[in-house]
Amino acid sequence: MARNWEMLLEFKVHGAGRTLYGDGFALWYVAERNLKPGEIFGAKNNFKGLGIFFDTYSNHNGEHHHGHPYVSAVVFNGTQKYDHDTDGTHNEIAGCQSSFRGQKHDTVASIKYINNVLTVHMDARGKNKWTKCFEVKNVILPIGYHLGFSAQTGQLADNHDILMLKTYEVDLLPGQAFNQEEALKLVPSADGEPERPHVDDQVPLFSRRVRTIFYICFGLVFILIVGGVAWHYYQRLVAAKNKKRFY
């Protein structure tokens, strides 16, 4: 990759699930030519470079919780560890919610890295109109890294279709200096949001699945009770009308 660049990514995330699906996919710009399989959207932890994550499943319901689908950026130097249990909210430099899953149309993302500024725009509504997701200054990325994708489904299922990826070199400003040897030796880093310590979720008394089943059963019982009361009231009205006919 060049000193300044832009990527246009067209994709579609879809599946049969309406409430349960996941987990998402990642776009990588990393030092490793071949990322080994792992827990970060199908790729290994402790990567070196940039990861743009398109997350569709919430693993975290406690502190720092955010809605999904969610787009975020993480920059690691090879020593940090991605906190999968909190959806990376402790590691991300920026992120935004974006309703890219389950759309009838394709979604397009614009990812720009110009003069150490990382900017992501989304067109998740299929209207050919960009919505700014985030912008982070002071992002340091070397040249010469490798692009790649990975995806993960786990116990849930979804389709992650990469339809198109285009990369463009953005020209330097007039008079702007660029040392290729130094750019190759740069260590990935970013200011962004400060990394926060891991906070364990409070273990709920009942799991999400148990709560869902409970709510469904409660709703059915409520409907049966209301229906029974209405039927009883209707029977009384019919009996009253029939009684009047004999007088």
Residue pairs with C-beta under 8 A, 6 or more apart in sequence:
1 29
1 143
1 144
1 145
1 147
1 167
2 143
2 169
2 170
3 143
3 172
3 178
3 183
4 113
4 114
4 115
4 169
4 170
4 171
4 172
5 112
5 113
5 114
5 167
5 168
5 169
5 170
6 110
6 111
6 112
6 113
6 114
6 167
6 168
6 170
7 27
7 109
7 110
7 111
7 112
7 165
7 166
7 167
7 168
8 108
8 109
8 110
8 164
8 165
8 166
8 168
9 27
9 108
9 109
9 110
9 111
9 162
9 164
9 165
10 106
10 107
10 108
10 162
10 163
10 164
10 165
11 25
11 54
11 100
11 106
11 107
11 109
11 160
11 161
11 162
11 163
12 103
12 106
12 107
12 159
12 161
12 163
13 24
13 25
13 54
13 56
13 69
13 100
13 101
13 102
13 107
13 158
13 159
13 160
13 161
14 101
14 102
14 103
14 158
14 159
14 161
15 21
15 102
15 157
15 158
15 159
16 157
17 156
17 157
17 158
18 102
20 156
21 56
21 57
21 101
21 156
21 157
21 158
22 56
22 57
22 152
22 153
22 154
22 156
22 158
23 41
23 55
23 56
23 57
23 152
23 153
23 154
23 156
23 158
24 41
24 53
24 54
24 55
24 56
24 57
24 69
24 151
24 152
24 160
25 41
25 42
25 53
25 54
25 149
25 150
25 151
25 152
25 160
25 162
26 40
26 41
26 42
26 43
26 51
26 52
26 53
26 54
26 149
26 150
26 151
27 51
27 52
27 54
27 111
27 147
27 148
27 149
28 35
28 43
28 47
28 49
28 50
28 51
28 52
28 146
28 147
28 148
28 149
28 150
29 49
29 50
29 51
29 141
29 145
29 146
29 147
30 47
30 48
30 49
30 50
30 51
30 145
30 146
30 148
31 47
31 48
31 49
31 78
31 142
31 145
31 146
32 47
32 48
32 146
33 146
35 43
35 44
35 47
35 148
35 150
36 43
36 44
37 43
37 44
38 44
38 45
39 45
39 82
39 84
39 152
40 47
40 51
40 53
40 82
40 84
40 150
41 53
41 55
41 150
41 151
41 152
42 150
42 151
42 152
43 148
43 150
45 81
45 82
46 76
46 78
46 79
46 80
46 81
46 82
47 76
47 78
47 82
48 76
48 77
48 78
48 188
49 75
49 76
49 141
49 142
49 145
49 188
50 73
50 74
50 75
50 118
50 139
50 141
50 145
50 188
51 73
51 74
51 75
51 76
51 82
52 71
52 72
52 73
52 109
52 111
52 120
53 70
53 71
53 72
53 73
53 74
53 88
54 69
54 70
54 71
54 100
54 109
55 68
55 69
55 70
55 71
55 72
55 87
55 88
56 68
56 69
56 70
56 101
56 158
57 68
57 154
57 156
58 65
58 67
58 68
58 87
59 84
59 85
59 86
59 87
60 85
60 86
60 87
60 89
60 201
61 201
62 86
62 199
62 200
62 201
62 202
63 199
64 86
64 89
64 90
64 196
64 199
65 89
66 87
66 89
66 95
66 97
67 97
68 97
69 97
69 98
69 99
69 100
69 101
70 87
70 95
70 96
70 97
70 98
71 95
71 96
71 97
71 98
71 100
71 109
71 120
71 122
71 133
72 88
72 92
72 94
72 95
72 96
73 92
73 93
73 94
73 95
73 118
73 120
73 134
73 136
73 190
73 192
74 82
74 88
74 91
74 92
74 93
75 93
75 139
75 140
75 141
75 188
75 189
75 190
75 192
76 82
76 91
76 188
77 187
77 188
77 189
80 91
80 195
82 88
82 91
83 89
83 90
83 91
83 198
85 198
85 201
86 198
86 199
89 95
89 196
90 195
90 196
90 197
90 198
90 199
91 195
92 192
92 193
93 118
93 136
93 139
93 190
93 191
93 192
93 193
94 118
94 120
94 133
94 134
94 135
94 136
94 192
94 193
95 133
95 134
96 120
96 122
96 133
96 134
98 107
98 122
98 124
98 131
98 133
99 124
99 125
100 107
100 122
100 124
101 158
103 124
103 125
103 126
104 126
105 125
105 126
106 126
106 163
107 122
107 123
107 124
107 126
108 122
108 123
109 120
109 121
109 122
109 123
109 133
110 119
110 120
110 121
110 122
110 123
110 130
111 118
111 119
111 120
112 118
112 119
112 120
112 170
113 119
113 139
113 141
114 170
115 173
116 137
116 138
116 139
116 140
117 135
117 136
117 137
117 139
118 135
118 136
118 139
118 190
119 132
119 134
119 135
119 136
120 132
120 133
120 134
120 135
121 130
121 131
121 132
121 133
122 130
122 131
122 133
123 129
123 130
123 131
124 131
125 131
136 190
136 191
136 192
137 191
138 190
138 191
139 189
139 190
139 191
139 192
140 186
140 187
140 188
140 189
140 190
141 186
141 188
142 183
142 184
142 185
142 186
142 187
142 188
143 180
143 183
143 184
143 186
144 183
144 184
147 165
147 167
149 162
151 160
172 178
204 211
206 214
